């Protein structure tokens, strides 16, 4: 026997005879589901043992590739096989896993799930819920001519995967299967979906995730519904998290053709459901420790309810710098106030903002304000120096002092504009003109009225419309915002 054969046999024996911990680390599943999967392939003749390669070794090479995102060249060094051999058996195992889709990805049960039935928070409000639907982005490697079609908000090439998950974290729909739909049943979805039969999104413009509420209790029935909705819909995010924790190839661009990449996503969901038949492991995140994804939450103003308050406080501090005694006037603003504004901007935008960048923008504002705000203008007179040796430090002249006072007043005007509510005049008869239109719910009409009040020109135009045109505009507007 050659040394490489002895090394391969020793490697396989270590995998077959190791405990569940080592088997999960190497093959991403425990020993029991691994050997039962190999027995199923053997019984259904989906895979066959060869003279030099058993079904267990074929499955181990496949799981090693998708579980650790390793190229065939690296796996060949591990299992002492050629690249052609590994590639050939990789495709065979991928086909065998795909043949299990009809029995592993099955429609959810129409009965009430025990998790809902045994909870006072969810029963009977969600008793007709079948599961949750969401999408995720999986990194993809595509030809150059196809890349523009696969670049979205992730700024890299990805394939967008849509899936449905039941409350046991099992996938009931993937992009290559059929979505189960039952009358009077629905799936939980995010705000990106319309209100349609079979789909239940949360309220728009309302706090959604639990960490947005913090220690505050829900203020009304909408926030309470969104809180229950988010705690239930988090199951699909946990399922995607378990899928990506188990198969690391989803975090990196794979080494396979795009057609194979599409088949691999379905194979991941099938293997995930197969593993869950034998219980959870460390790759499945617990519900208590799971941090929800806020990409589909409410607007930034709802996610950061104190952002505008903190930003206004920082601007007020900047405006008071010119009037505070003992402030060093080399920059005109205190560092603590610059850093406070930078911190609030960083939390709001998700980008790193420094106090120096805030100060640089203030300098640009100062150049614009001096042209529009009435006040003393700077002259070309030289400023007297302090001391006769260095000549580097200069005293602020009266013109600059008056200029700083003018700029401070301008900043204070901005702060007053932010803090003072603005009341727009409502076009006469707008309320009765909107609420008297038949065929729409009061909630939808109030939403349209709020939009007309925010846009005075649009409200005046609405009053000039004829009745058929008003109905046409309402249908278009409400349909665009998912109210009909």
C-alpha positions in Angstrom: 0.0 0.0 0.0 1.3 3.4 -1.0 2.0 6.0 1.7 -0.6 8.3 0.4 -3.2 5.5 0.6 -2.3 4.9 4.2 -2.5 8.6 5.0 -6.0 8.8 3.4 -7.2 5.7 5.3 -5.9 7.2 8.5 -7.7 10.5 7.8 -11.0 8.7 7.0 -10.7 6.5 10.1 -10.3 9.6 12.2 -13.5 11.1 10.8 -15.5 7.9 11.1 -14.4 7.1 14.6 -14.3 10.6 16.1 -16.9 12.0 18.4 -19.7 14.4 17.5 -17.6 17.5 18.2 -14.8 16.6 15.8 -17.4 15.4 13.2 -19.2 18.7 13.4 -16.0 20.6 13.0 -14.9 18.6 10.0 -18.2 17.7 8.2 -20.6 20.3 9.7 -22.9 17.6 11.1 -22.9 15.0 13.7 -22.0 11.3 13.2 -25.6 10.0 13.2 -27.0 12.2 10.4 -23.8 11.8 8.4 -23.9 8.0 8.3 -27.7 7.9 7.9 -27.4 10.2 4.9 -24.8 7.9 3.3 -27.0 4.9 4.0 -29.9 6.7 2.2 -27.7 7.4 -0.8 -26.7 3.7 -0.9 -30.3 2.4 -0.5 -31.7 4.6 -3.3 -28.8 4.0 -5.6 -28.1 7.7 -5.8 -24.4 7.0 -5.1 -22.4 3.9 -5.6 -19.3 2.5 -3.9 -16.3 2.2 -6.3 -13.2 0.0 -6.0 -11.2 2.9 -4.6 -13.8 5.3 -3.2 -16.7 4.6 -0.8 -19.9 6.7 -0.5 -18.7 7.9 3.0 -15.6 9.3 1.4 -17.5 11.0 -1.4 -19.9 12.7 1.0 -17.0 13.7 3.3 -15.2 15.4 0.4 -18.4 17.2 -0.6 -19.1 18.4 2.9 -15.5 19.4 3.5 -15.7 21.6 0.4 -19.0 23.4 1.1 -18.4 23.6 4.9 -15.0 25.3 4.7 -15.0 26.8 1.2 -11.9 25.1 0.2 -10.8 24.6 -3.4 -10.5 21.1 -5.0 -6.7 21.5 -4.9 -6.6 21.9 -1.1 -9.1 19.0 -0.6 -6.9 16.9 -2.9 -4.0 17.4 -0.5 -6.2 16.5 2.5 -7.8 13.3 1.0 -4.9 12.5 -1.3 -7.0 12.4 -4.4 -6.6 14.1 -7.8 -8.5 17.3 -8.7 -10.5 15.4 -11.4 -11.6 12.7 -8.9 -12.8 15.3 -6.4 -14.6 17.3 -9.0 -16.4 14.3 -10.4 -17.6 13.0 -7.1 -18.5 16.6 -6.0 -21.0 16.8 -8.8 -22.4 13.3 -8.1 -23.0 14.1 -4.4 -24.6 17.5 -5.4 -27.0 15.7 -7.7 -27.8 13.1 -5.0 -28.6 15.8 -2.4 -30.8 17.6 -4.9 -32.8 14.5 -5.5 -34.0 14.7 -1.9 -35.7 18.1 -2.3 -39.2 16.8 -2.7 -39.1 15.0 0.7 -36.9 17.4 2.6 -38.4 20.8 1.6 -42.1 20.1 2.2 -45.0 22.5 2.8 -45.6 23.5 6.4 -48.4 22.0 8.5 -51.7 23.8 8.4 -52.4 23.1 12.0 -51.5 25.6 14.7 -47.9 25.4 15.7 -47.3 24.4 19.4 -45.1 27.5 19.8 -48.1 29.7 18.9 -50.7 27.7 20.7 -48.9 27.6 24.0 -48.1 31.3 24.1 -50.5 34.0 25.2 -48.5 36.6 23.3 -49.2 35.0 19.9 -52.4 32.9 20.3 -55.0 33.4 18.8 -53.6 36.4 16.8 -51.1 34.4 14.8 -52.9 31.0 14.8 -53.1 31.0 11.0 -49.5 31.8 10.4 -47.5 29.3 8.4 -44.0 30.8 8.8 -41.9 33.7 7.6 -40.5 34.7 4.3 -37.4 36.7 3.7 -34.4 36.9 1.4 -30.7 36.9 1.8 -27.7 37.7 -0.4 -25.1 34.9 -1.1 -21.8 35.9 -2.7 -21.6 34.7 -6.3 -18.9 34.5 -8.9 -20.2 35.3 -12.4 -18.7 36.2 -15.7 -17.8 39.8 -16.3 -20.6 40.4 -18.9 -23.2 39.2 -16.3 -21.9 41.2 -13.3 -24.1 44.3 -13.6 -27.2 42.1 -13.2 -25.8 40.7 -9.9 -24.6 43.9 -8.2 -27.1 45.5 -5.8 -26.9 47.3 -2.5 -24.1 44.9 -1.4 -21.8 46.5 -4.0 -20.6 43.1 -5.1 -21.9 40.2 -7.1 -24.5 38.2 -5.2 -27.4 36.0 -5.9 -30.6 37.0 -4.1 -32.2 33.9 -2.4 -35.8 33.9 -1.4 -36.9 31.3 1.2 -39.7 30.5 3.6 -39.1 29.0 7.0 -41.5 27.4 9.5 -41.2 27.9 13.3 -39.0 24.9 13.6 -36.3 26.7 11.5 -36.9 24.3 8.6 -37.0 25.6 5.1 -40.4 25.1 3.4 -39.6 27.0 0.2 -36.5 27.8 -1.7 -36.1 29.6 -5.0 -36.2 26.4 -7.0 -39.2 24.9 -5.2 -42.9 25.8 -5.1 -44.4 28.0 -2.4 -47.2 26.5 -0.5 -50.3 28.7 -0.1 -53.5 27.9 1.8 -56.7 29.8 2.0 -57.0 31.9 5.2 -53.3 31.3 6.0 -50.5 33.7 5.8 -46.7 34.2 6.0 -44.9 36.9 8.0 -43.0 39.3 5.7 -41.1 42.5 6.1 -42.1 46.1 5.0 -40.8 45.4 1.5 -43.9 43.3 0.7 -47.3 44.6 -0.1 -50.4 43.8 2.0 -51.8 40.9 0.0 -53.7 37.8 0.8 -51.2 35.3 2.3 -48.7 37.9 3.3 -48.7 39.9 6.6 -46.1 42.8 6.8 -45.7 45.1 9.8 -46.9 48.7 10.1 -44.8 51.2 8.3 -43.1 54.1 10.0 -43.4 52.4 13.4 -40.7 51.0 15.7 -40.2 47.4 14.9 -37.4 45.5 16.6 -37.2 45.0 20.3 -33.9 46.9 20.7 -35.5 49.9 19.1 -38.0 49.9 21.9 -35.3 49.6 24.6 -36.7 49.8 28.1 -39.9 51.6 26.8 -43.1 49.8 26.5 -45.1 49.9 23.3 -47.0 53.2 23.1 -49.9 52.0 21.0 -51.4 49.0 19.3 -49.3 49.4 16.2 -46.0 49.2 18.2 -47.4 46.2 20.1 -48.2 44.4 16.9 -44.8 45.2 15.4 -43.2 43.8 18.5 -45.0 40.5 18.3 -44.4 40.4 14.5 -40.7 40.9 14.9 -40.3 38.3 17.6 -42.1 35.8 15.4 -40.4 36.7 12.0 -37.0 36.4 13.5 -37.1 32.7 12.9 -36.3 33.2 9.2 -33.3 35.3 10.1 -32.1 32.6 12.6 -32.5 30.0 9.8 -30.3 32.0 7.5 -27.8 32.6 10.3 -27.6 28.8 10.9 -27.2 28.1 7.2 -24.3 30.6 6.9 -22.7 29.4 10.1 -22.7 25.9 9.0 -21.6 26.3 5.3 -18.8 28.8 5.2 -18.9 28.8 1.5 -21.8 31.2 1.7 -19.6 33.9 3.2 -17.1 33.8 0.4 -17.1 33.7 -3.4 -17.2 30.0 -4.4 -14.9 28.3 -6.9 -17.7 26.8 -9.0 -19.6 27.8 -12.2 -22.7 29.9 -11.6 -25.1 27.1 -12.4 -23.4 25.0 -9.8 -23.7 27.9 -7.3 -27.4 28.0 -7.8 -27.7 24.3 -7.1 -25.6 24.6 -4.1 -28.0 27.0 -2.4 -30.8 24.4 -2.7 -28.4 21.7 -1.4 -27.6 23.8 1.7 -31.3 24.1 2.5 -31.8 20.3 2.1 -28.9 19.4 4.3 -30.0 22.0 6.9 -33.4 20.3 7.1 -31.8 16.9 7.2 -29.6 17.9 10.1 -32.5 19.4 12.1 -34.2 16.0 12.1 -31.5 15.0 14.6 -31.7 18.1 16.8 -30.0 21.4 17.0 -26.2 21.9 17.4 -23.9 24.9 18.0 -24.4 26.2 14.4 -28.1 27.0 15.1 -28.3 30.4 17.0 -30.5 30.5 20.0 -33.5 32.9 20.0 -32.3 34.7 23.2 -28.8 35.5 21.8 -29.9 36.3 18.2 -29.4 40.0 17.2 -32.1 40.8 14.5 -31.1 42.3 11.2 -32.3 46.0 11.1 -32.1 46.3 7.3 -35.8 46.0 7.0 -36.7 48.0 10.1 -38.4 51.4 10.1 -36.9 54.6 8.9 -33.6 56.0 10.4 -35.6 58.4 12.5 -37.3 55.4 14.2 -34.1 53.4 14.6 -32.4 56.4 16.2 -35.2 58.3 18.0 -32.7 60.4 20.0 -30.4 61.2 17.1 -32.0 64.5 16.2 -32.1 65.5 19.9 -28.4 64.7 20.3 -27.5 66.5 17.1 -29.4 69.6 18.1 -27.7 69.6 21.5 -24.3 69.5 19.8 -25.2 72.3 17.4 -26.5 74.4 20.4 -23.2 73.8 22.1 -21.4 75.0 19.0 -23.5 78.1 18.8 -22.7 79.0 22.4 -18.9 78.6 22.0 -18.6 82.2 20.7 -20.4 83.6 23.8 -18.8 81.4 26.5 -16.2 83.0 28.6 -12.8 81.4 28.6 -13.2 79.5 25.2 -10.0 79.2 23.2 -10.7 80.9 19.9 -8.1 79.1 17.7 -11.0 77.1 16.0 -14.0 79.0 17.4 -15.6 75.8 18.8 -15.0 73.5 21.7 -13.6 70.0 20.8 -16.3 68.4 23.0 -19.1 69.9 20.9 -17.4 69.0 17.6 -16.9 65.4 18.8 -20.5 65.3 20.0 -21.9 66.2 16.6 -19.4 63.8 14.9 -20.6 61.0 17.2 -24.3 61.5 16.4 -23.6 61.7 12.7 -21.6 58.4 12.9 -24.4 56.6 14.7 -26.9 57.9 12.2 -25.0 57.2 9.0 -23.0 54.2 10.0 -19.8 55.9 8.7 -16.8 57.1 10.7 -17.1 60.9 11.2 -14.5 62.8 13.1 -14.6 66.2 14.8 -12.1 67.6 12.3 -14.5 66.7 9.4 -17.3 68.6 11.2 -15.0 71.6 11.7 -14.0 71.6 8.1 -17.7 71.6 7.1 -18.3 74.5 9.5 -15.6 76.5 7.8 -17.4 76.0 4.5 -20.7 77.2 6.1 -18.9 80.2 7.5 -17.7 81.2 4.0 -21.3 81.0 2.7 -22.9 82.7 5.7 -20.7 85.8 5.5 -22.2 86.5 2.1 -25.8 86.2 3.1 -25.9 87.4 6.8 -25.7 91.0 7.5 -22.9 91.8 9.8 -19.4 93.3 10.0 -17.2 92.4 7.1 -13.5 91.4 7.4 -11.0 93.9 6.3 -7.5 93.5 5.0 -5.9 95.2 8.0 -3.3 93.3 9.8 -4.0 91.9 13.2 -1.7 93.0 16.0 0.6 90.4 17.3 1.0 89.1 20.8 4.7 89.3 21.7 7.5 90.3 19.5 9.6 87.1 19.3 7.6 84.4 17.6 4.9 86.4 15.8 2.8 83.1 15.3 0.0 83.6 17.7 -2.4 86.5 16.8 -5.1 88.3 18.7 -8.6 88.2 17.3 -9.5 91.6 15.9 -12.7 93.4 16.5 -13.9 92.6 13.0 -13.3 88.8 13.5 -15.0 89.0 16.8 -18.1 90.7 15.3 -17.9 88.1 12.5 -17.9 85.2 15.0 -20.9 86.8 16.7 -22.7 86.9 13.4 -21.9 83.3 12.6 -23.1 82.3 16.1 -26.4 84.1 15.5 -26.8 82.2 12.2 -26.2 78.9 13.9 -28.7 79.8 16.5 -31.2 80.5 13.8 -30.6 77.1 12.3 -31.2 75.5 15.8 -34.4 77.5 16.2 -35.6 76.3 12.8 -34.9 72.7 13.8 -36.6 73.0 17.2 -39.6 75.1 16.2 -42.6 73.2 14.7 -43.8 74.4 11.3 -47.5 74.6 10.7 -48.6 74.7 7.0 -51.9 76.2 6.1 -54.4 73.5 4.9 -56.2 74.2 1.7 -59.9 74.9 2.5 -62.2 71.9 2.3 -59.3 69.4 1.9 -60.4 67.2 4.8 -64.0 66.7 3.6 -62.8 66.3 0.0 -60.5 63.4 0.9 -62.6 61.6 3.6 -65.8 61.7 1.6 -64.4 59.7 -1.3 -66.1 56.2 -1.3 -64.4 52.9 -1.9 -61.4 53.3 0.5 -60.8 52.6 4.1 -60.5 55.4 6.6 -56.9 54.4 7.4 -56.0 54.7 3.7 -57.7 58.0 3.3 -56.0 59.4 6.4 -52.7 58.3 5.0 -53.4 60.1 1.8 -54.6 63.2 3.7 -51.3 63.3 5.7 -49.4 63.3 2.4 -51.4 66.1 1.0 -50.9 68.2 4.2 -47.2 67.7 4.0 -47.2 68.9 0.4 -49.2 72.1 0.1 -48.8 72.3 -3.7 -50.1 68.8 -4.1 -53.0 69.5 -1.8 -54.0 72.6 -3.8 -53.7 70.6 -7.0 -56.0 67.8 -5.5 -58.7 70.4 -4.8 -58.7 71.5 -8.4 -59.2 67.9 -9.7 -62.5 66.5 -10.8 -64.0 63.7 -8.8 -62.9 60.9 -11.3 -59.4 62.3 -11.3 -59.3 62.4 -7.5 -60.3 58.7 -7.3 -57.7 57.9 -10.0 -55.0 59.7 -8.0 -55.9 58.0 -4.8 -55.8 54.6 -6.4 -52.4 55.3 -7.8 -51.0 56.8 -4.6 -52.4 54.2 -2.3 -51.4 51.3 -4.6 -47.9 52.7 -4.7 -47.7 52.7 -0.9 -49.3 49.2 -0.6 -52.6 50.3 0.9 -54.7 48.7 -1.8 
